[in-house]
Amino acid sequence: MQDVLVIGAGVSGLSCGIRLLEAGYRVRIWARDLPQQTTSGVAAAVWYPYKAYPEDLVVGWSRVTYTELMALRHDPATGILVRTGLEIFPWPVDEPWWGAAVPGYRRIAAHELPAGYVDGYVFDAPVVEMPIYLRYLQQRFEQLGGAIEVRTLSSLAEAVTTSPLVVNCSGLGARELAPDASVFPIRGQVVRVAQVGLSNFVLDDYGPRGIAYIIPRNDDCILGGTAEDGAEELAPDAHTAEAIQARCQALEARLGTAAVLEHKVGLRPGRPTVRVEQQSCANGQAIVHNYGHGGAGITLSWGCADEVVRLVRGVG
Ligand SMILES: Cc1cc2nc3c(=O)[nH]c(=O)nc-3n(C[C@H](O)[C@H](O)[C@H](O)COP(=O)(O)OP(=O)(O)OC[C@H]3O[C@@H](n4cnc5c(N)ncnc54)[C@H](O)[C@@H]3O)c2cc1C
């Protein structure tokens, strides 16, 4: 049985760790942050391929993950719900580029559109309560025999000297670790509010006042959002939070009475393209990279993990 060292304990590292263990490898994870403290822990998180490229690869990874999350929702320990969602636009749109990944999506009907919007899509998608899901993934990883160690690396060379096979799932950390100058943060701020009887999610990336999304979960709703390229401030901004609430209330009046529970900020790992790729090192050692998932790390997680296993198998 061959050893694999995975760097990172977000959704990418845990999903890869699980798939590698299931494929018969011995797996350890080294991570600076444990799962609940990662960007993955901040995600909204609805299945939707947002700010991740190239589209032709992303649609395939997204389709695999859609199917897997839909199957996992039957286990209440995963924290996965299925919600019907509306994606709305203030102008006419073509068929969605991601349509092949979602069985049964349809065009929105005129009576379903809020005032000021002219087109959109309606589809069912998994909504993932990340604190619950990450706990589930971590337990599944550990029950399969995996181990997580808190450890901060300054380069991947440190990892390669310990293990001949390294899987790099370090998210934004790949900017320094790989090192990869094309990786950049896309700051996202969200407001968690109490449930007020909402069931449908709403995605509005092009509204007149800016990005707005409403993700209803069992006991609360996540309101978003922002997507600021290059911004790294992790403290929530009060004005930004008020603006998010106002944009979401304009789409859903019932949110006007929703109590605010929490403010959160995360730095999405942006990159011109998701990097799932093998890099050969000296002495037959290898690194398989899996990072740069932008605003879609959960949406791509199982598809990319399967690809990582294929690449690892190819190494040895
Ligand atoms: C506000 C917001 C909303 C979002 N909503 C969605 C959504 O609805 N759907 C969706 O699919 N995605 C969403 N995302 C995007 C998603 O959160 C990310 O794409 C995903 O979390 C990336 O996961 P990852 O495991 O690759 O990276 P991370 O979760 O960032 O994990 C990286 C891991 O690498 C470790 N690491 C980094 N550097 C080092 C180092 N030097 N040494 C050791 N370890 C290191 C970290 O400690 C961590 O354990 C959202 C993000 C934000 C911020």
The ligand as a Tripos MOL2 file, in Angstrom:
@<TRIPOS>MOLECULE
LIG
   53    58     1     0     0
SMALL
NO_CHARGES

@<TRIPOS>ATOM
      1 C1        -18.5230   33.6750    0.9890 C.3       1 LIG1
      2 C2        -18.2250   32.4270    0.2050 C.ar      1 LIG1
      3 C3        -19.2770   31.7050   -0.3550 C.ar      1 LIG1
      4 C4        -19.0050   30.5720   -1.1010 C.ar      1 LIG1
      5 N1        -20.0520   29.8470   -1.5920 N.ar      1 LIG1
      6 C5        -19.8160   28.7210   -2.3020 C.ar      1 LIG1
      7 C6        -20.9130   27.9560   -2.7910 C.ar      1 LIG1
      8 O1        -22.0770   28.3080   -2.6000 O.2       1 LIG1
      9 N2        -20.6270   26.8180   -3.4980 N.ar      1 LIG1
     10 C7        -19.3380   26.4080   -3.7340 C.ar      1 LIG1
     11 O2        -19.1370   25.3810   -4.3710 O.2       1 LIG1
     12 N3        -18.2860   27.1340   -3.2650 N.ar      1 LIG1
     13 C8        -18.5030   28.2760   -2.5680 C.ar      1 LIG1
     14 N4        -17.4490   29.0140   -2.1100 N.ar      1 LIG1
     15 C9        -16.0680   28.6570   -2.5390 C.3       1 LIG1
     16 C10       -15.4870   27.5770   -1.6810 C.3       1 LIG1
     17 O3        -15.5740   27.9360   -0.3290 O.3       1 LIG1
     18 C11       -14.0050   27.3360   -2.0670 C.3       1 LIG1
     19 O4        -13.8750   27.1450   -3.4530 O.3       1 LIG1
     20 C12       -13.5200   26.0800   -1.3470 C.3       1 LIG1
     21 O5        -13.7020   26.2380    0.0390 O.3       1 LIG1
     22 C13       -12.0610   25.7710   -1.6460 C.3       1 LIG1
     23 O6        -11.7720   24.6160   -0.8970 O.3       1 LIG1
     24 P1        -10.2870   24.0830   -0.7260 P.3       1 LIG1
     25 O7        -10.3840   22.8650    0.1210 O.co2     1 LIG1
     26 O8         -9.6530   23.9800   -2.0610 O.co2     1 LIG1
     27 O9         -9.5490   25.2600    0.0630 O.3       1 LIG1
     28 P2         -9.6890   25.7190    1.6220 P.3       1 LIG1
     29 O10       -11.0300   25.4250    2.1610 O.co2     1 LIG1
     30 O11        -9.2110   27.1240    1.6600 O.co2     1 LIG1
     31 O12        -8.6530   24.7920    2.3430 O.3       1 LIG1
     32 C14        -7.2580   24.9560    2.1500 C.3       1 LIG1
     33 C15        -6.4950   24.1310    3.1440 C.3       1 LIG1
     34 O13        -5.1010   24.2480    2.8720 O.3       1 LIG1
     35 C16        -4.4360   24.5930    4.0630 C.3       1 LIG1
     36 N5         -3.2270   25.3470    3.8030 N.ar      1 LIG1
     37 C17        -3.0980   26.5060    3.0970 C.ar      1 LIG1
     38 N6         -1.8220   26.9220    3.1260 N.ar      1 LIG1
     39 C18        -1.1290   26.0250    3.8820 C.ar      1 LIG1
     40 C19         0.2330   25.9130    4.2910 C.ar      1 LIG1
     41 N7          1.1380   26.8180    3.9530 N.pl3     1 LIG1
     42 N8          0.5910   24.8370    5.0520 N.ar      1 LIG1
     43 C20        -0.3200   23.9020    5.4030 C.ar      1 LIG1
     44 N9         -1.6320   23.9770    5.0500 N.ar      1 LIG1
     45 C21        -2.0150   25.0240    4.2920 C.ar      1 LIG1
     46 C22        -5.4650   25.4080    4.8420 C.3       1 LIG1
     47 O14        -5.1120   25.5030    6.1990 O.3       1 LIG1
     48 C23        -6.7160   24.5690    4.5910 C.3       1 LIG1
     49 O15        -6.7240   23.4590    5.4710 O.3       1 LIG1
     50 C24       -17.6700   30.1440   -1.3230 C.ar      1 LIG1
     51 C25       -16.6260   30.8610   -0.7320 C.ar      1 LIG1
     52 C26       -16.8920   31.9910    0.0150 C.ar      1 LIG1
     53 C27       -15.7550   32.7320    0.6400 C.3       1 LIG1
@<TRIPOS>BOND
     1     1     2 1
     2     2     3 ar
     3     2    52 ar
     4     3     4 ar
     5     4     5 ar
     6     4    50 ar
     7     5     6 ar
     8     6     7 ar
     9     6    13 1
    10     7     8 2
    11     7     9 ar
    12     9    10 ar
    13    10    11 2
    14    10    12 ar
    15    12    13 ar
    16    13    14 ar
    17    14    15 1
    18    14    50 ar
    19    15    16 1
    20    16    17 1
    21    16    18 1
    22    18    19 1
    23    18    20 1
    24    20    21 1
    25    20    22 1
    26    22    23 1
    27    23    24 1
    28    24    25 2
    29    24    26 1
    30    24    27 1
    31    27    28 1
    32    28    29 2
    33    28    30 1
    34    28    31 1
    35    31    32 1
    36    32    33 1
    37    33    34 1
    38    33    48 1
    39    34    35 1
    40    35    36 1
    41    35    46 1
    42    36    37 ar
    43    36    45 ar
    44    37    38 ar
    45    38    39 ar
    46    39    40 ar
    47    39    45 ar
    48    40    41 1
    49    40    42 ar
    50    42    43 ar
    51    43    44 ar
    52    44    45 ar
    53    46    47 1
    54    46    48 1
    55    48    49 1
    56    50    51 ar
    57    51    52 ar
    58    52    53 1
@<TRIPOS>SUBSTRUCTURE
     1 LIG1         1 GROUP 0 **** ****
